[in-house]
Amino acid sequence: IRYSQSKIVKLCFICDESVPIEAGQIVYAVLEDYIERLDESFSFRLSGIVMNIVPMEKNRIKVGCRFNKDVPGLDRYIVTKERMRLKNTKGSRKS
């Protein structure tokens, strides 16, 4: 996921190269997560336009997309996850 002017505008995913995807196609995904520490569930319906496809190892491709509509709450979710990751990283360095 990438930011532009403090707004999330891009995402990418990896899939098998046999999945029929081409540039300009609209793709949909659902992101669901439960953060136990917060006792909070998150669910987002994502939609984006395929911008590029990059071949990878093991018959996989990386698909880059640009969101085609805003996703309310996604910014807050990512900031929360990043803060938790940084806290865990700091905690493991002190050990």
C-alpha positions, 0 to 999 in steps of 0.5 A, a space after each residue: 500500500 502506498 501513500 500520496 499526500 497522506 492518502 492511500 492511493 495504491 496497493 499490490 498483491 501477488 497471485 499465481 500467473 494463471 489468474 487472468 489479469 490484465 492492465 486496466 481491469 478492475 479488481 476487488 478484494 475484501 480485507 478483514 482483520 481482528 486486532 486482539 489487543 484492541 478487541 476490534 474487527 476491521 473489514 474493508 471492501 477494496 476496489 482498484 484498477 490494475 496498473 502494472 503486472 510484474 513477473 516473479 519467481 515460482 510462477 507468480 505475478 505482482 499486480 499493482 493497482 490504483 484505488 478507484 474509490 476512497 476506503 473509509 477507515 483504511 488510513 486509521 487501520 494502517 496507522 494502528 497496525 504500523 504503531 503495533 509493529 513498531 512497538 513490537 520491534 522496539 520491545 524485541 530490541 530491548 531484550 
